[in-house]
Amino acid sequence: MNLKDLQYQSETDDITFYYKDKEYVICLLNDKYYTGEAGNDEDENEFNSFMDMADNWIIQGEKLKDIVKYIKLI
């Protein structure tokens, strides 16, 4: 997986993925990205663009753009 593929997938459908045995979701709604760890109401994030999300969503201490090659889509 790379950022370009993830962006395409996120624009066509909601995404669920695994990273280090945890499940995460990405939803695009009304031109905003909503993200978080599945089932964790305290981990809710909102981003204004895909690149905003890639640069600023911190997952287990790492930026999404730095771990995208390690995620596994469900």
N, CA, C and O atoms as a Tripos MOL2 file, in Angstrom:
@<TRIPOS>MOLECULE
protein
  296   295    74     0     0
PROTEIN
NO_CHARGES

@<TRIPOS>ATOM
      1 N           0.8560   -1.1750    0.0000 N.3       1 MET1
      2 CA          0.0000    0.0000    0.0000 C.3       1 MET1
      3 C           0.8940    1.2280    0.0000 C.2       1 MET1
      4 O           1.9240    1.2620    0.6730 O.2       1 MET1
      5 N           0.4880    2.2370   -0.7640 N.am      2 ASN2
      6 CA          1.1810    3.5230   -0.7380 C.3       2 ASN2
      7 C           0.1340    4.6250   -0.6100 C.2       2 ASN2
      8 O          -1.0660    4.3620   -0.6740 O.2       2 ASN2
      9 N           0.5980    5.8570   -0.4290 N.am      3 LEU3
     10 CA         -0.3420    6.9700   -0.2080 C.3       3 LEU3
     11 C          -1.2920    7.1680   -1.3760 C.2       3 LEU3
     12 O          -2.4780    7.4270   -1.1710 O.2       3 LEU3
     13 N          -0.7890    7.0500   -2.6000 N.am      4 LYS4
     14 CA         -1.6390    7.2600   -3.7710 C.3       4 LYS4
     15 C          -2.7740    6.2310   -3.8040 C.2       4 LYS4
     16 O          -3.9270    6.5820   -4.0520 O.2       4 LYS4
     17 N          -2.4450    4.9690   -3.5540 N.am      5 ASP5
     18 CA         -3.4710    3.9240   -3.5340 C.3       5 ASP5
     19 C          -4.4620    4.1340   -2.3910 C.2       5 ASP5
     20 O          -5.6680    3.9550   -2.5640 O.2       5 ASP5
     21 N          -3.9500    4.5110   -1.2360 N.am      6 LEU6
     22 CA         -4.8270    4.7580   -0.0930 C.3       6 LEU6
     23 C          -5.7650    5.9250   -0.3680 C.2       6 LEU6
     24 O          -6.9420    5.8750   -0.0090 O.2       6 LEU6
     25 N          -5.2580    6.9660   -0.9970 N.am      7 GLN7
     26 CA         -6.1030    8.1110   -1.3240 C.3       7 GLN7
     27 C          -7.2130    7.6950   -2.2830 C.2       7 GLN7
     28 O          -8.3720    8.0580   -2.0830 O.2       7 GLN7
     29 N          -6.8700    6.9420   -3.3160 N.am      8 TYR8
     30 CA         -7.8810    6.4760   -4.2650 C.3       8 TYR8
     31 C          -8.9380    5.6390   -3.5450 C.2       8 TYR8
     32 O         -10.1360    5.8510   -3.7310 O.2       8 TYR8
     33 N          -8.4930    4.6960   -2.7310 N.am      9 GLN9
     34 CA         -9.4340    3.8480   -1.9960 C.3       9 GLN9
     35 C         -10.3380    4.6810   -1.0940 C.2       9 GLN9
     36 O         -11.5370    4.4190   -1.0010 O.2       9 GLN9
     37 N          -9.7670    5.6840   -0.4320 N.am     10 SER10
     38 CA        -10.5460    6.4950    0.5070 C.3      10 SER10
     39 C         -11.5810    7.3580   -0.1970 C.2      10 SER10
     40 O         -12.5970    7.7230    0.3950 O.2      10 SER10
     41 N         -11.3270    7.6840   -1.4580 N.am     11 GLU11
     42 CA        -12.2710    8.5050   -2.2160 C.3      11 GLU11
     43 C         -13.4090    7.6810   -2.7960 C.2      11 GLU11
     44 O         -14.4290    8.2320   -3.2110 O.2      11 GLU11
     45 N         -13.2400    6.3610   -2.8280 N.am     12 THR12
     46 CA        -14.2680    5.5070   -3.4130 C.3      12 THR12
     47 C         -15.0520    4.7070   -2.3840 C.2      12 THR12
     48 O         -16.1540    4.2420   -2.6740 O.2      12 THR12
     49 N         -14.4950    4.5390   -1.1780 N.am     13 ASP13
     50 CA        -15.1700    3.7200   -0.1720 C.3      13 ASP13
     51 C         -14.5740    3.9930    1.2040 C.2      13 ASP13
     52 O         -13.4510    4.4840    1.3160 O.2      13 ASP13
     53 N         -15.3290    3.6730    2.2460 N.am     14 ASP14
     54 CA        -14.7650    3.7240    3.5940 C.3      14 ASP14
     55 C         -13.6860    2.6560    3.6970 C.2      14 ASP14
     56 O         -13.7550    1.6270    3.0250 O.2      14 ASP14
     57 N         -12.7000    2.9010    4.5340 N.am     15 ILE15
     58 CA        -11.5670    1.9890    4.6600 C.3      15 ILE15
     59 C         -11.4670    1.4960    6.0940 C.2      15 ILE15
     60 O         -11.6200    2.2580    7.0480 O.2      15 ILE15
     61 N         -11.2090    0.2170    6.2170 N.am     16 THR16
     62 CA        -10.8490   -0.3860    7.4930 C.3      16 THR16
     63 C          -9.5160   -1.0830    7.2790 C.2      16 THR16
     64 O          -9.3160   -1.7730    6.2790 O.2      16 THR16
     65 N          -8.5980   -0.8940    8.2350 N.am     17 PHE17
     66 CA         -7.2940   -1.5360    8.0900 C.3      17 PHE17
     67 C          -6.7300   -1.9290    9.4460 C.2      17 PHE17
     68 O          -7.1440   -1.4250   10.4900 O.2      17 PHE17
     69 N          -5.7780   -2.8390    9.3930 N.am     18 TYR18
     70 CA         -5.0360   -3.2620   10.5840 C.3      18 TYR18
     71 C          -3.6400   -2.6690   10.5540 C.2      18 TYR18
     72 O          -2.9980   -2.5810    9.5080 O.2      18 TYR18
     73 N          -3.1880   -2.2630   11.7360 N.am     19 TYR19
     74 CA         -1.7990   -1.8730   11.9370 C.3      19 TYR19
     75 C          -1.4080   -2.3190   13.3360 C.2      19 TYR19
     76 O          -2.0240   -1.9050   14.3180 O.2      19 TYR19
     77 N          -0.4050   -3.1440   13.4280 N.am     20 LYS20
     78 CA          0.0670   -3.6790   14.7160 C.3      20 LYS20
     79 C          -1.0850   -4.2230   15.5620 C.2      20 LYS20
     80 O          -1.2380   -3.8700   16.7310 O.2      20 LYS20
     81 N          -1.8850   -5.0850   14.9470 N.am     21 ASP21
     82 CA         -2.9660   -5.8120   15.6280 C.3      21 ASP21
     83 C          -4.1030   -4.9350   16.1430 C.2      21 ASP21
     84 O          -4.8890   -5.3770   16.9810 O.2      21 ASP21
     85 N          -4.2030   -3.7090   15.6580 N.am     22 LYS22
     86 CA         -5.3540   -2.8590   15.9840 C.3      22 LYS22
     87 C          -6.0540   -2.4850   14.6880 C.2      22 LYS22
     88 O          -5.4350   -2.3990   13.6280 O.2      22 LYS22
     89 N          -7.3540   -2.2650   14.7990 N.am     23 GLU23
     90 CA         -8.1790   -1.9580   13.6380 C.3      23 GLU23
     91 C          -8.4970   -0.4650   13.6160 C.2      23 GLU23
     92 O          -8.8540    0.1210   14.6380 O.2      23 GLU23
     93 N          -8.3630    0.1420   12.4350 N.am     24 TYR24
     94 CA         -8.6020    1.5730   12.2560 C.3      24 TYR24
     95 C          -9.5540    1.7940   11.0860 C.2      24 TYR24
     96 O          -9.6750    0.9520   10.1970 O.2      24 TYR24
     97 N         -10.2280    2.9490   11.1050 N.am     25 VAL25
     98 CA        -11.1710    3.2780   10.0380 C.3      25 VAL25
     99 C         -10.8850    4.6740    9.4840 C.2      25 VAL25
    100 O         -10.4100    5.5670   10.1850 O.2      25 VAL25
    101 N         -11.1980    4.8210    8.1930 N.am     26 ILE26
    102 CA        -11.1340    6.1150    7.5060 C.3      26 ILE26
    103 C         -12.4460    6.2780    6.7550 C.2      26 ILE26
    104 O         -12.8260    5.4120    5.9680 O.2      26 ILE26
    105 N         -13.1370    7.3850    6.9970 N.am     27 CYS27
    106 CA        -14.3890    7.6830    6.3020 C.3      27 CYS27
    107 C         -14.3020    9.0900    5.7230 C.2      27 CYS27
    108 O         -13.9450   10.0350    6.4260 O.2      27 CYS27
    109 N         -14.6270    9.2230    4.4530 N.am     28 LEU28
    110 CA        -14.6970   10.5290    3.8010 C.3      28 LEU28
    111 C         -16.1590   10.9360    3.7520 C.2      28 LEU28
    112 O         -16.9870   10.2380    3.1660 O.2      28 LEU28
    113 N         -16.4740   12.0690    4.3700 N.am     29 LEU29
    114 CA        -17.8510   12.5490    4.4300 C.3      29 LEU29
    115 C         -17.8440   14.0620    4.2930 C.2      29 LEU29
    116 O         -17.1890   14.7590    5.0680 O.2      29 LEU29
    117 N         -18.5720   14.5670    3.3100 N.am     30 ASN30
    118 CA        -18.6660   16.0100    3.0790 C.3      30 ASN30
    119 C         -17.2870   16.6660    2.9800 C.2      30 ASN30
    120 O         -17.0390   17.7090    3.5850 O.2      30 ASN30
    121 N         -16.3960   16.0390    2.2090 N.am     31 ASP31
    122 CA        -15.0460   16.5570    1.9380 C.3      31 ASP31
    123 C         -14.1440   16.6120    3.1590 C.2      31 ASP31
    124 O         -13.1310   17.3130    3.1370 O.2      31 ASP31
    125 N         -14.4790   15.8980    4.2160 N.am     32 LYS32
    126 CA        -13.6140   15.8000    5.4000 C.3      32 LYS32
    127 C         -13.3510   14.3260    5.6820 C.2      32 LYS32
    128 O         -14.1900   13.4630    5.4200 O.2      32 LYS32
    129 N         -12.1750   14.0620    6.2190 N.am     33 TYR33
    130 CA        -11.7900   12.7010    6.5790 C.3      33 TYR33
    131 C         -11.9800   12.5120    8.0800 C.2      33 TYR33
    132 O         -11.4740   13.2880    8.8900 O.2      33 TYR33
    133 N         -12.7200   11.4650    8.4310 N.am     34 TYR34
    134 CA        -12.9500   11.1050    9.8260 C.3      34 TYR34
    135 C         -12.2440    9.7720   10.0720 C.2      34 TYR34
    136 O         -12.4390    8.8080    9.3330 O.2      34 TYR34
    137 N         -11.4310    9.7350   11.1110 N.am     35 THR35
    138 CA        -10.5820    8.5720   11.3390 C.3      35 THR35
    139 C         -10.5550    8.1930   12.8080 C.2      35 THR35
    140 O         -10.9520    8.9680   13.6790 O.2      35 THR35
    141 N         -10.0810    6.9890   13.0600 N.am     36 GLY36
    142 CA         -9.8680    6.5770   14.4370 C.3      36 GLY36
    143 C          -9.6890    5.0870   14.5670 C.2      36 GLY36
    144 O          -9.8180    4.3320   13.6030 O.2      36 GLY36
    145 N          -9.3860    4.6810   15.7890 N.am     37 GLU37
    146 CA         -9.2900    3.2590   16.1010 C.3      37 GLU37
    147 C         -10.7080    2.7260   16.2420 C.2      37 GLU37
    148 O         -11.5280    3.3160   16.9460 O.2      37 GLU37
    149 N         -10.9950    1.6350   15.5880 N.am     38 ALA38
    150 CA        -12.3320    1.0420   15.6310 C.3      38 ALA38
    151 C         -12.6990    0.6800   17.0620 C.2      38 ALA38
    152 O         -11.9190    0.0450   17.7720 O.2      38 ALA38
    153 N         -13.8940    1.0900   17.4800 N.am     39 GLY39
    154 CA        -14.3870    0.7630   18.8050 C.3      39 GLY39
    155 C         -13.8700    1.6440   19.9240 C.2      39 GLY39
    156 O         -14.2080    1.4220   21.0870 O.2      39 GLY39
    157 N         -13.0610    2.6380   19.6000 N.am     40 ASN40
    158 CA        -12.4950    3.5280   20.6140 C.3      40 ASN40
    159 C         -13.0510    4.9330   20.3970 C.2      40 ASN40
    160 O         -12.5410    5.6860   19.5670 O.2      40 ASN40
    161 N         -14.0940    5.2830   21.1420 N.am     41 ASP41
    162 CA        -14.7430    6.5850   20.9690 C.3      41 ASP41
    163 C         -13.8400    7.7570   21.3380 C.2      41 ASP41
    164 O         -14.1060    8.8900   20.9370 O.2      41 ASP41
    165 N         -12.7860    7.5000   22.0910 N.am     42 GLU42
    166 CA        -11.8600    8.5720   22.4720 C.3      42 GLU42
    167 C         -10.8480    8.8770   21.3730 C.2      42 GLU42
    168 O         -10.1440    9.8850   21.4380 O.2      42 GLU42
    169 N         -10.7730    8.0130   20.3660 N.am     43 ASP43
    170 CA         -9.8280    8.2140   19.2610 C.3      43 ASP43
    171 C         -10.5960    8.6010   18.0060 C.2      43 ASP43
    172 O         -10.6940    7.8190   17.0600 O.2      43 ASP43
    173 N         -11.1340    9.8010   18.0060 N.am     44 GLU44
    174 CA        -11.8620   10.3240   16.8510 C.3      44 GLU44
    175 C         -11.1100   11.5340   16.3290 C.2      44 GLU44
    176 O         -10.7470   12.4310   17.0910 O.2      44 GLU44
    177 N         -10.8780   11.5510   15.0180 N.am     45 ASN45
    178 CA        -10.1110   12.6320   14.3970 C.3      45 ASN45
    179 C         -10.8450   13.1450   13.1690 C.2      45 ASN45
    180 O         -11.5810   12.4040   12.5180 O.2      45 ASN45
    181 N         -10.6390   14.4120   12.8610 N.am     46 GLU46
    182 CA        -11.2330   15.0350   11.6780 C.3      46 GLU46
    183 C         -10.1380   15.7940   10.9430 C.2      46 GLU46
    184 O          -9.3850   16.5590   11.5460 O.2      46 GLU46
    185 N         -10.0570   15.5710    9.6220 N.am     47 PHE47
    186 CA         -9.0340   16.2250    8.8040 C.3      47 PHE47
    187 C          -9.6810   16.8670    7.5870 C.2      47 PHE47
    188 O         -10.6730   16.3620    7.0600 O.2      47 PHE47
    189 N          -9.1110   17.9870    7.1430 N.am     48 ASN48
    190 CA         -9.6860   18.7580    6.0420 C.3      48 ASN48
    191 C          -9.3380   18.2260    4.6620 C.2      48 ASN48
    192 O          -9.9860   18.5970    3.6830 O.2      48 ASN48
    193 N          -8.3280   17.3660    4.5590 N.am     49 SER49
    194 CA         -7.9250   16.8190    3.2640 C.3      49 SER49
    195 C          -7.1790   15.5100    3.4840 C.2      49 SER49
    196 O          -6.8170   15.1630    4.6090 O.2      49 SER49
    197 N          -6.9590   14.7950    2.3960 N.am     50 PHE50
    198 CA         -6.2000   13.5540    2.5100 C.3      50 PHE50
    199 C          -4.7890   13.8210    3.0100 C.2      50 PHE50
    200 O          -4.3090   13.1120    3.8950 O.2      50 PHE50
    201 N          -4.1160   14.8220    2.4680 N.am     51 MET51
    202 CA         -2.7400   15.1090    2.8900 C.3      51 MET51
    203 C          -2.6890   15.6080    4.3280 C.2      51 MET51
    204 O          -1.7310   15.3220    5.0450 O.2      51 MET51
    205 N          -3.7030   16.3490    4.7580 N.am     52 ASP52
    206 CA         -3.7930   16.7520    6.1670 C.3      52 ASP52
    207 C          -3.8300   15.5020    7.0470 C.2      52 ASP52
    208 O          -3.1460   15.4300    8.0680 O.2      52 ASP52
    209 N          -4.6300   14.5280    6.6420 N.am     53 MET53
    210 CA         -4.7190   13.2760    7.3880 C.3      53 MET53
    211 C          -3.3880   12.5230    7.3440 C.2      53 MET53
    212 O          -2.9150   12.0520    8.3790 O.2      53 MET53
    213 N          -2.7840   12.4060    6.1760 N.am     54 ALA54
    214 CA         -1.5200   11.6720    6.0280 C.3      54 ALA54
    215 C          -0.4110   12.2870    6.8740 C.2      54 ALA54
    216 O           0.4130   11.5720    7.4450 O.2      54 ALA54
    217 N          -0.3940   13.6060    6.9500 N.am     55 ASP55
    218 CA          0.6640   14.3120    7.6830 C.3      55 ASP55
    219 C           0.4170   14.3980    9.1880 C.2      55 ASP55
    220 O           1.3660   14.4900    9.9660 O.2      55 ASP55
    221 N          -0.8540   14.3690    9.6040 N.am     56 ASN56
    222 CA         -1.1710   14.7010   10.9980 C.3      56 ASN56
    223 C          -1.8820   13.6330   11.8150 C.2      56 ASN56
    224 O          -2.0210   13.7870   13.0290 O.2      56 ASN56
    225 N          -2.3360   12.5520   11.1830 N.am     57 TRP57
    226 CA         -2.9560   11.4820   11.9610 C.3      57 TRP57
    227 C          -1.8390   10.6400   12.5650 C.2      57 TRP57
    228 O          -1.0600   10.0170   11.8420 O.2      57 TRP57
    229 N          -1.7660   10.6260   13.8750 N.am     58 ILE58
    230 CA         -0.7400    9.8760   14.5940 C.3      58 ILE58
    231 C          -1.3450    8.5510   15.0610 C.2      58 ILE58
    232 O          -2.3030    8.5270   15.8330 O.2      58 ILE58
    233 N          -0.7720    7.4660   14.5810 N.am     59 ILE59
    234 CA         -1.2290    6.1180   14.9100 C.3      59 ILE59
    235 C          -0.0950    5.4110   15.6430 C.2      59 ILE59
    236 O           0.9610    5.1480   15.0680 O.2      59 ILE59
    237 N          -0.3220    5.1130   16.8980 N.am     60 GLN60
    238 CA          0.6800    4.4490   17.7270 C.3      60 GLN60
    239 C           2.0410    5.1570   17.6360 C.2      60 GLN60
    240 O           3.0850    4.5150   17.5240 O.2      60 GLN60
    241 N           2.0000    6.4850   17.6860 N.am     61 GLY61
    242 CA          3.2150    7.2920   17.7110 C.3      61 GLY61
    243 C           3.8260    7.5980   16.3600 C.2      61 GLY61
    244 O           4.8770    8.2340   16.2900 O.2      61 GLY61
    245 N           3.1850    7.1560   15.2760 N.am     62 GLU62
    246 CA          3.7210    7.3600   13.9230 C.3      62 GLU62
    247 C           2.6940    8.0760   13.0510 C.2      62 GLU62
    248 O           1.4900    7.8780   13.2130 O.2      62 GLU62
    249 N           3.1700    8.9040   12.1300 N.am     63 LYS63
    250 CA          2.2780    9.5470   11.1680 C.3      63 LYS63
    251 C           1.7840    8.5080   10.1640 C.2      63 LYS63
    252 O           2.5130    7.5830    9.8040 O.2      63 LYS63
    253 N           0.5450    8.6700    9.7210 N.am     64 LEU64
    254 CA         -0.0190    7.7400    8.7420 C.3      64 LEU64
    255 C           0.8970    7.6060    7.5320 C.2      64 LEU64
    256 O           1.1230    6.4940    7.0560 O.2      64 LEU64
    257 N           1.4270    8.7150    7.0260 N.am     65 LYS65
    258 CA          2.2620    8.6560    5.8190 C.3      65 LYS65
    259 C           3.5160    7.8150    6.0250 C.2      65 LYS65
    260 O           4.0780    7.3010    5.0580 O.2      65 LYS65
    261 N           3.9620    7.6660    7.2720 N.am     66 ASP66
    262 CA          5.1690    6.8920    7.5550 C.3      66 ASP66
    263 C           4.9000    5.4030    7.7550 C.2      66 ASP66
    264 O           5.8260    4.5930    7.7110 O.2      66 ASP66
    265 N           3.6360    5.0370    7.9750 N.am     67 ILE67
    266 CA          3.3170    3.6220    8.2110 C.3      67 ILE67
    267 C           2.4500    3.0240    7.1170 C.2      67 ILE67
    268 O           2.1260    1.8380    7.1740 O.2      67 ILE67
    269 N           2.0680    3.8110    6.1280 N.am     68 VAL68
    270 CA          1.1040    3.3440    5.1320 C.3      68 VAL68
    271 C           1.5590    2.0510    4.4610 C.2      68 VAL68
    272 O           0.7230    1.2200    4.1050 O.2      68 VAL68
    273 N           2.8480    1.8670    4.2830 N.am     69 LYS69
    274 CA          3.3270    0.6420    3.6220 C.3      69 LYS69
    275 C           3.1690   -0.5980    4.5080 C.2      69 LYS69
    276 O           3.3090   -1.7220    4.0270 O.2      69 LYS69
    277 N           2.8790   -0.3990    5.7920 N.am     70 TYR70
    278 CA          2.7360   -1.5200    6.7210 C.3      70 TYR70
    279 C           1.2890   -1.8650    7.0500 C.2      70 TYR70
    280 O           1.0350   -2.8810    7.6950 O.2      70 TYR70
    281 N           0.3380   -1.0420    6.6210 N.am     71 ILE71
    282 CA         -1.0530   -1.3150    6.9700 C.3      71 ILE71
    283 C          -1.6140   -2.4120    6.0750 C.2      71 ILE71
    284 O          -1.1610   -2.6160    4.9480 O.2      71 ILE71
    285 N          -2.6150   -3.1150    6.6090 N.am     72 LYS72
    286 CA         -3.2650   -4.1850    5.8590 C.3      72 LYS72
    287 C          -4.7530   -3.8740    5.7680 C.2      72 LYS72
    288 O          -5.4600   -3.8710    6.7750 O.2      72 LYS72
    289 N          -5.2220   -3.6110    4.5460 N.am     73 LEU73
    290 CA         -6.6430   -3.3200    4.3550 C.3      73 LEU73
    291 C          -7.4740   -4.5580    4.6370 C.2      73 LEU73
    292 O          -7.0650   -5.6880    4.3660 O.2      73 LEU73
    293 N          -8.6480   -4.3120    5.1880 N.am     74 ILE74
    294 CA         -9.5800   -5.4120    5.4740 C.3      74 ILE74
    295 C         -10.6230   -5.4580    4.3780 C.2      74 ILE74
    296 O         -11.5140   -6.3070    4.4090 O.2      74 ILE74
@<TRIPOS>BOND
     1     1     2 1
     2     2     3 1
     3     3     4 2
     4     3     5 am
     5     5     6 1
     6     6     7 1
     7     7     8 2
     8     7     9 am
     9     9    10 1
    10    10    11 1
    11    11    12 2
    12    11    13 am
    13    13    14 1
    14    14    15 1
    15    15    16 2
    16    15    17 am
    17    17    18 1
    18    18    19 1
    19    19    20 2
    20    19    21 am
    21    21    22 1
    22    22    23 1
    23    23    24 2
    24    23    25 am
    25    25    26 1
    26    26    27 1
    27    27    28 2
    28    27    29 am
    29    29    30 1
    30    30    31 1
    31    31    32 2
    32    31    33 am
    33    33    34 1
    34    34    35 1
    35    35    36 2
    36    35    37 am
    37    37    38 1
    38    38    39 1
    39    39    40 2
    40    39    41 am
    41    41    42 1
    42    42    43 1
    43    43    44 2
    44    43    45 am
    45    45    46 1
    46    46    47 1
    47    47    48 2
    48    47    49 am
    49    49    50 1
    50    50    51 1
    51    51    52 2
    52    51    53 am
    53    53    54 1
    54    54    55 1
    55    55    56 2
    56    55    57 am
    57    57    58 1
    58    58    59 1
    59    59    60 2
    60    59    61 am
    61    61    62 1
    62    62    63 1
    63    63    64 2
    64    63    65 am
    65    65    66 1
    66    66    67 1
    67    67    68 2
    68    67    69 am
    69    69    70 1
    70    70    71 1
    71    71    72 2
    72    71    73 am
    73    73    74 1
    74    74    75 1
    75    75    76 2
    76    75    77 am
    77    77    78 1
    78    78    79 1
    79    79    80 2
    80    79    81 am
    81    81    82 1
    82    82    83 1
    83    83    84 2
    84    83    85 am
    85    85    86 1
    86    86    87 1
    87    87    88 2
    88    87    89 am
    89    89    90 1
    90    90    91 1
    91    91    92 2
    92    91    93 am
    93    93    94 1
    94    94    95 1
    95    95    96 2
    96    95    97 am
    97    97    98 1
    98    98    99 1
    99    99   100 2
   100    99   101 am
   101   101   102 1
   102   102   103 1
   103   103   104 2
   104   103   105 am
   105   105   106 1
   106   106   107 1
   107   107   108 2
   108   107   109 am
   109   109   110 1
   110   110   111 1
   111   111   112 2
   112   111   113 am
   113   113   114 1
   114   114   115 1
   115   115   116 2
   116   115   117 am
   117   117   118 1
   118   118   119 1
   119   119   120 2
   120   119   121 am
   121   121   122 1
   122   122   123 1
   123   123   124 2
   124   123   125 am
   125   125   126 1
   126   126   127 1
   127   127   128 2
   128   127   129 am
   129   129   130 1
   130   130   131 1
   131   131   132 2
   132   131   133 am
   133   133   134 1
   134   134   135 1
   135   135   136 2
   136   135   137 am
   137   137   138 1
   138   138   139 1
   139   139   140 2
   140   139   141 am
   141   141   142 1
   142   142   143 1
   143   143   144 2
   144   143   145 am
   145   145   146 1
   146   146   147 1
   147   147   148 2
   148   147   149 am
   149   149   150 1
   150   150   151 1
   151   151   152 2
   152   151   153 am
   153   153   154 1
   154   154   155 1
   155   155   156 2
   156   155   157 am
   157   157   158 1
   158   158   159 1
   159   159   160 2
   160   159   161 am
   161   161   162 1
   162   162   163 1
   163   163   164 2
   164   163   165 am
   165   165   166 1
   166   166   167 1
   167   167   168 2
   168   167   169 am
   169   169   170 1
   170   170   171 1
   171   171   172 2
   172   171   173 am
   173   173   174 1
   174   174   175 1
   175   175   176 2
   176   175   177 am
   177   177   178 1
   178   178   179 1
   179   179   180 2
   180   179   181 am
   181   181   182 1
   182   182   183 1
   183   183   184 2
   184   183   185 am
   185   185   186 1
   186   186   187 1
   187   187   188 2
   188   187   189 am
   189   189   190 1
   190   190   191 1
   191   191   192 2
   192   191   193 am
   193   193   194 1
   194   194   195 1
   195   195   196 2
   196   195   197 am
   197   197   198 1
   198   198   199 1
   199   199   200 2
   200   199   201 am
   201   201   202 1
   202   202   203 1
   203   203   204 2
   204   203   205 am
   205   205   206 1
   206   206   207 1
   207   207   208 2
   208   207   209 am
   209   209   210 1
   210   210   211 1
   211   211   212 2
   212   211   213 am
   213   213   214 1
   214   214   215 1
   215   215   216 2
   216   215   217 am
   217   217   218 1
   218   218   219 1
   219   219   220 2
   220   219   221 am
   221   221   222 1
   222   222   223 1
   223   223   224 2
   224   223   225 am
   225   225   226 1
   226   226   227 1
   227   227   228 2
   228   227   229 am
   229   229   230 1
   230   230   231 1
   231   231   232 2
   232   231   233 am
   233   233   234 1
   234   234   235 1
   235   235   236 2
   236   235   237 am
   237   237   238 1
   238   238   239 1
   239   239   240 2
   240   239   241 am
   241   241   242 1
   242   242   243 1
   243   243   244 2
   244   243   245 am
   245   245   246 1
   246   246   247 1
   247   247   248 2
   248   247   249 am
   249   249   250 1
   250   250   251 1
   251   251   252 2
   252   251   253 am
   253   253   254 1
   254   254   255 1
   255   255   256 2
   256   255   257 am
   257   257   258 1
   258   258   259 1
   259   259   260 2
   260   259   261 am
   261   261   262 1
   262   262   263 1
   263   263   264 2
   264   263   265 am
   265   265   266 1
   266   266   267 1
   267   267   268 2
   268   267   269 am
   269   269   270 1
   270   270   271 1
   271   271   272 2
   272   271   273 am
   273   273   274 1
   274   274   275 1
   275   275   276 2
   276   275   277 am
   277   277   278 1
   278   278   279 1
   279   279   280 2
   280   279   281 am
   281   281   282 1
   282   282   283 1
   283   283   284 2
   284   283   285 am
   285   285   286 1
   286   286   287 1
   287   287   288 2
   288   287   289 am
   289   289   290 1
   290   290   291 1
   291   291   292 2
   292   291   293 am
   293   293   294 1
   294   294   295 1
   295   295   296 2
@<TRIPOS>SUBSTRUCTURE
     1 MET1         2 RESIDUE 1 A MET
     2 ASN2         6 RESIDUE 1 A ASN
     3 LEU3        10 RESIDUE 1 A LEU
     4 LYS4        14 RESIDUE 1 A LYS
     5 ASP5        18 RESIDUE 1 A ASP
     6 LEU6        22 RESIDUE 1 A LEU
     7 GLN7        26 RESIDUE 1 A GLN
     8 TYR8        30 RESIDUE 1 A TYR
     9 GLN9        34 RESIDUE 1 A GLN
    10 SER10       38 RESIDUE 1 A SER
    11 GLU11       42 RESIDUE 1 A GLU
    12 THR12       46 RESIDUE 1 A THR
    13 ASP13       50 RESIDUE 1 A ASP
    14 ASP14       54 RESIDUE 1 A ASP
    15 ILE15       58 RESIDUE 1 A ILE
    16 THR16       62 RESIDUE 1 A THR
    17 PHE17       66 RESIDUE 1 A PHE
    18 TYR18       70 RESIDUE 1 A TYR
    19 TYR19       74 RESIDUE 1 A TYR
    20 LYS20       78 RESIDUE 1 A LYS
    21 ASP21       82 RESIDUE 1 A ASP
    22 LYS22       86 RESIDUE 1 A LYS
    23 GLU23       90 RESIDUE 1 A GLU
    24 TYR24       94 RESIDUE 1 A TYR
    25 VAL25       98 RESIDUE 1 A VAL
    26 ILE26      102 RESIDUE 1 A ILE
    27 CYS27      106 RESIDUE 1 A CYS
    28 LEU28      110 RESIDUE 1 A LEU
    29 LEU29      114 RESIDUE 1 A LEU
    30 ASN30      118 RESIDUE 1 A ASN
    31 ASP31      122 RESIDUE 1 A ASP
    32 LYS32      126 RESIDUE 1 A LYS
    33 TYR33      130 RESIDUE 1 A TYR
    34 TYR34      134 RESIDUE 1 A TYR
    35 THR35      138 RESIDUE 1 A THR
    36 GLY36      142 RESIDUE 1 A GLY
    37 GLU37      146 RESIDUE 1 A GLU
    38 ALA38      150 RESIDUE 1 A ALA
    39 GLY39      154 RESIDUE 1 A GLY
    40 ASN40      158 RESIDUE 1 A ASN
    41 ASP41      162 RESIDUE 1 A ASP
    42 GLU42      166 RESIDUE 1 A GLU
    43 ASP43      170 RESIDUE 1 A ASP
    44 GLU44      174 RESIDUE 1 A GLU
    45 ASN45      178 RESIDUE 1 A ASN
    46 GLU46      182 RESIDUE 1 A GLU
    47 PHE47      186 RESIDUE 1 A PHE
    48 ASN48      190 RESIDUE 1 A ASN
    49 SER49      194 RESIDUE 1 A SER
    50 PHE50      198 RESIDUE 1 A PHE
    51 MET51      202 RESIDUE 1 A MET
    52 ASP52      206 RESIDUE 1 A ASP
    53 MET53      210 RESIDUE 1 A MET
    54 ALA54      214 RESIDUE 1 A ALA
    55 ASP55      218 RESIDUE 1 A ASP
    56 ASN56      222 RESIDUE 1 A ASN
    57 TRP57      226 RESIDUE 1 A TRP
    58 ILE58      230 RESIDUE 1 A ILE
    59 ILE59      234 RESIDUE 1 A ILE
    60 GLN60      238 RESIDUE 1 A GLN
    61 GLY61      242 RESIDUE 1 A GLY
    62 GLU62      246 RESIDUE 1 A GLU
    63 LYS63      250 RESIDUE 1 A LYS
    64 LEU64      254 RESIDUE 1 A LEU
    65 LYS65      258 RESIDUE 1 A LYS
    66 ASP66      262 RESIDUE 1 A ASP
    67 ILE67      266 RESIDUE 1 A ILE
    68 VAL68      270 RESIDUE 1 A VAL
    69 LYS69      274 RESIDUE 1 A LYS
    70 TYR70      278 RESIDUE 1 A TYR
    71 ILE71      282 RESIDUE 1 A ILE
    72 LYS72      286 RESIDUE 1 A LYS
    73 LEU73      290 RESIDUE 1 A LEU
    74 ILE74      294 RESIDUE 1 A ILE
